[in-house]
Amino acid sequence: MIDVRGLGVQAGEHWLFDGLDFEVEAGECAVIVGPNGVGKSTLLRCLYGTQTPQRGRVVVAGGKPDERDVSFRRKVSVLFDDSDFFAELTPLQHLELLEGSFGADLGDFDALLSDAGLSERAKVTAGKFSAGQRRRLLLLGATVRPHDVLLLDEPERALDVAGKEWLTSLIARSTKAGAAVVVATHHPPLLEAADSTLELW
Ligand SMILES: Nc1ncnc2c1ncn2[C@@H]1O[C@H](COP(=O)(O)OP(=O)(O)OP(=O)(O)O)[C@@H](O)[C@H]1O
């Protein structure tokens, strides 16, 4: 599902990483670990096509990553730092929008929102949410929509203890449904649950 060969990204004079090889099969979760500034988000951007590497070959969901390509975006779901939602819509309206956009039955909305800890905010516009509630809504949207590949950049940010447990269950649900998942994270339970670890340094 994800195949990376000889990947290299240069930041000015310095190579963030080079000669990187890894694969993530359908139903597997890989984590990217390493200190701040080492290039984890940059690597994820290469997998989504928002950054062009200087070297190497990347295949994601059967093709070269291109976030401008609608058919690629329909297969690849992401939660990055700049991911956003519609501040004027409620969580219920977000789920309706996703269901309409993907033409897929997403299941019982009340159950999904309860699972996300957002039942009491179901009819509140998302612009009024706390940071953790925003993150829960973004995570719900990214994981409930159909996807073959899921890319998450430090998804644990702003989540409380229950939220982090929910996050682990979301990733397990996604891999069980056959997705290939790549997560840049500093959260130990996600490292333990992963099928493989890619360490940048
Ligand atoms: N094309 C580029 N040109 C110049 N600098 C770049 C380029 N791409 C990335 N960088 C720099 O490389 C560094 C790596 O950033 P990145 O956000 O990928 O790290 P990270 O491992 O995700 O960090 P953190 O753990 O703090 O989120 C940053 O300093 C960034 O500004």
The ligand as a Tripos MOL2 file, in Angstrom:
@<TRIPOS>MOLECULE
LIG
   31    33     1     0     0
SMALL
NO_CHARGES

@<TRIPOS>ATOM
      1 N1         12.2680   21.9980    1.8760 N.pl3     1 LIG1
      2 C1         12.7540   22.4680    3.0270 C.ar      1 LIG1
      3 N2         13.6350   23.4830    3.0160 N.ar      1 LIG1
      4 C2         14.1510   23.9640    4.1470 C.ar      1 LIG1
      5 N3         13.8590   23.4840    5.3690 N.ar      1 LIG1
      6 C3         12.9830   22.4790    5.4420 C.ar      1 LIG1
      7 C4         12.3880   21.9040    4.2780 C.ar      1 LIG1
      8 N4         11.5710   20.9100    4.6780 N.ar      1 LIG1
      9 C5         11.6570   20.8660    6.0190 C.ar      1 LIG1
     10 N5         12.5120   21.7860    6.4780 N.ar      1 LIG1
     11 C6         12.9030   21.9970    7.8900 C.3       1 LIG1
     12 O1         13.2690   20.7600    8.4240 O.3       1 LIG1
     13 C7         12.9220   20.6540    9.7870 C.3       1 LIG1
     14 C8         12.0690   19.4260   10.0300 C.3       1 LIG1
     15 O2         10.7390   19.7730   10.2870 O.3       1 LIG1
     16 P1          9.5950   18.7120   10.6040 P.3       1 LIG1
     17 O3          8.3960   19.5320   10.9650 O.co2     1 LIG1
     18 O4          9.4690   17.7640    9.4820 O.co2     1 LIG1
     19 O5         10.1580   17.9690   11.8890 O.3       1 LIG1
     20 P2          9.4160   17.0190   12.9310 P.3       1 LIG1
     21 O6         10.3080   15.8430   13.1420 O.co2     1 LIG1
     22 O7          8.0280   16.7410   12.4690 O.co2     1 LIG1
     23 O8          9.3870   17.9310   14.2140 O.3       1 LIG1
     24 P3          8.4190   17.9650   15.5110 P.3       1 LIG1
     25 O9          8.6640   16.7000   16.3160 O.co2     1 LIG1
     26 O10         8.9030   19.1890   16.2320 O.co2     1 LIG1
     27 O11         7.0110   18.1050   14.9960 O.co2     1 LIG1
     28 C9         12.2640   21.9670   10.1270 C.3       1 LIG1
     29 O12        13.2410   22.8010   10.7030 O.3       1 LIG1
     30 C10        11.8200   22.4970    8.7750 C.3       1 LIG1
     31 O13        11.6960   23.8860    8.7480 O.3       1 LIG1
@<TRIPOS>BOND
     1     1     2 1
     2     2     3 ar
     3     2     7 ar
     4     3     4 ar
     5     4     5 ar
     6     5     6 ar
     7     6     7 ar
     8     6    10 ar
     9     7     8 ar
    10     8     9 ar
    11     9    10 ar
    12    10    11 1
    13    11    12 1
    14    11    30 1
    15    12    13 1
    16    13    14 1
    17    13    28 1
    18    14    15 1
    19    15    16 1
    20    16    17 2
    21    16    18 1
    22    16    19 1
    23    19    20 1
    24    20    21 2
    25    20    22 1
    26    20    23 1
    27    23    24 1
    28    24    25 2
    29    24    26 1
    30    24    27 1
    31    28    29 1
    32    28    30 1
    33    30    31 1
@<TRIPOS>SUBSTRUCTURE
     1 LIG1         1 GROUP 0 **** ****
